[in-house]
């Protein structure tokens, strides 16, 4: 293994690339927060479409970057019509307020996500970021808030989850 300031000229080695040390007890960026993922699918019937839950909720240990770290938090185009009408309620809409980074992701494009008392919908498909070292590989998921728990009587309590994935000491794979 090559070190940062040694005389090794072998270009095939990178810092920590062949390190076999077990880092199971060390807290990393991916271990700072958690969300609960509720798997759903889209069902079309005679009355339109709806989403139905397809499995048990899963607690995902992850890193959540909120709106404070995001550049744009409202409508994507400033030229969009903001006037109220029956088809378009108008006003500003949140666009991609959360970015979730996780070692494992059990959801897909239809998933409902619970985070700190609010519900979010996945905004696009989860993206696997497999480049870099084995310690930095992760799923990236963007989510848009759809239900604000503070506006509901009693709020939105954390869903009862049956499984936990992605925590300290868990695997670093994509499954």
QUIQUIFEN-V61808 format. One record per residue. RES is the residue in three letters. D_CENTER is the distance of its C-alpha to the mean C-alpha in whole Angstrom. Layout:
BEGIN
((RES/D_CENTER) (RES/D_CENTER))
END
This chain:
BEGIN
((UNK/34) (UNK/34) (UNK/34) (UNK/33) (UNK/37) (UNK/39) (UNK/41) (UNK/40) (UNK/40) (UNK/38) (UNK/35) (UNK/33) (UNK/32) (UNK/29) (UNK/28) (UNK/27) (UNK/27) (UNK/29) (UNK/28) (UNK/28) (UNK/28) (UNK/26) (UNK/23) (UNK/22) (UNK/23) (UNK/21) (UNK/18) (UNK/16) (UNK/13) (UNK/11) (UNK/13) (UNK/13) (UNK/11) (UNK/9) (UNK/8) (UNK/10) (UNK/9) (UNK/12) (UNK/13) (UNK/15) (UNK/18) (UNK/20) (UNK/23) (UNK/26) (UNK/30) (UNK/33) (UNK/31) (UNK/28) (UNK/25) (UNK/22) (UNK/19) (UNK/20) (UNK/18) (UNK/19) (UNK/18) (UNK/18) (UNK/14) (UNK/13) (UNK/12) (UNK/9) (UNK/10) (UNK/8) (UNK/8) (UNK/7) (UNK/9) (UNK/11) (UNK/13) (UNK/16) (UNK/14) (UNK/14) (UNK/17) (UNK/17) (UNK/16) (UNK/19) (UNK/20) (UNK/20) (UNK/24) (UNK/26) (UNK/29) (UNK/27) (UNK/30) (UNK/29) (UNK/32) (UNK/32) (UNK/33) (UNK/33) (UNK/31) (UNK/28) (UNK/28) (UNK/28) (UNK/26) (UNK/23) (UNK/20) (UNK/16) (UNK/15) (UNK/11) (UNK/11) (UNK/7) (UNK/6) (UNK/3) (UNK/5) (UNK/6) (UNK/10) (UNK/10) (UNK/8) (UNK/10) (UNK/9) (UNK/10) (UNK/11) (UNK/13) (UNK/10) (UNK/11) (UNK/8) (UNK/11) (UNK/10) (UNK/13) (UNK/16) (UNK/14) (UNK/13) (UNK/10) (UNK/10) (UNK/8) (UNK/10) (UNK/11) (UNK/10) (UNK/8) (UNK/9) (UNK/11) (UNK/12) (UNK/15) (UNK/18) (UNK/19) (UNK/20) (UNK/19) (UNK/17) (UNK/15) (UNK/14) (UNK/10) (UNK/7) (UNK/6) (UNK/4) (UNK/6) (UNK/7) (UNK/10) (UNK/12) (UNK/15) (UNK/17) (UNK/18) (UNK/19) (UNK/22) (UNK/23) (UNK/24) (UNK/27) (UNK/25) (UNK/22) (UNK/19) (UNK/19) (UNK/17) (UNK/17) (UNK/19) (UNK/17) (UNK/19) (UNK/17) (UNK/15) (UNK/13) (UNK/12) (UNK/14) (UNK/17) (UNK/19) (UNK/17) (UNK/17) (UNK/16) (UNK/16) (UNK/14) (UNK/15))
END
